[in-house]
Amino acid sequence: MSDTSRQTLLEQLGGLSGLVYSTLPVLVFVPINSVWGLTAAIWSAIAVACGVLVWRLIRRTPIQPAISGFMGVALCAFIAHRTGDAKGYFLFGIYASLIYGGAFVLSVLVRRPLVGVIWGMLNGQAARWRAHRDAVRVYDIATAAWALVFIARYLVQNHLYDEDQTGWLAAARIGMGWPLTALALLVTFWAVRKADRIVEPAVDEDPSDTDTEGRPGMDTEGRPGMDTEGRPGTDTAADVGAVRDTPPRHDKR
């Protein structure tokens, strides 16, 4: 996989800066909730997410990840407001991890690993990789890595939620956020690079220049091709040689 491909994949997550920015609302939410209460914490988290969005607009960097992040923070804040408890802020992320983990596991079981499906849409190769067993296998490994990340997040954070450990819940949200995402990305980079090496040579092959047995000048059904005048195709060089080798004829008189 080229450096451009790596950059494209990182951009889907907002780049390295996007992974860091995603932790800022949580860093603000928990301490402000402890000092000034839930309402102040909710508005502070929304303000930080809005600030990240404006910062990306000013710097003219891709804003889609920032928009998604802002909407996620707004939804988390709404849930916290409705539940009346600071730990409600983390509820959406907990169940989102459960759903994502289940989806990644299911995709491996049905032999449609999501990493391969997503990368196929990004690089324009669609589902060509599915014809190669080794490519499917490496995409299974990368997809399983993401599934482990999401399932681990759900198990740990759901336990902390049930125990009312809001502070540790925030720490787990950050510690199991971009660090684990970075590890899963490393596995994904390896898988994509290896799978591309398997798929690309097969895609580059052009069977139109040879017949079914690898002989030139034959169509796919084994029949001779046609020359430029519509006659059955022959080797032009062979025709010329045949003419030269034909002895001259002498008329008997």
HELIX and SHEET records of a PDB file:
HELIX    1   1 ASP A    3  GLU A   11  1                                   9    
HELIX    2   2 GLY A   15  TYR A   21  1                                   7    
HELIX    3   3 LEU A   24  TRP A   36  1                                  13    
HELIX    4   4 LEU A   38  ARG A   59  1                                  22    
HELIX    5   5 GLN A   64  THR A   83  1                                  20    
HELIX    6   6 ALA A   86  PHE A   90  5                                   5    
HELIX    7   7 LEU A   91  LEU A  109  1                                  19    
HELIX    8   8 LEU A  114  ASN A  123  1                                  10    
HELIX    9   9 ARG A  128  ALA A  131  5                                   4    
HELIX   10  10 ARG A  133  ASP A  162  1                                  30    
HELIX   11  11 THR A  166  GLY A  175  1                                  10    
HELIX   12  12 TRP A  178  ASP A  204  1                                  27    
HELIX   13  13 PRO A  207  ASP A  209  5                                   3    
HELIX   14  14 THR A  236  ASP A  245  1                                  10    
END                                                                             
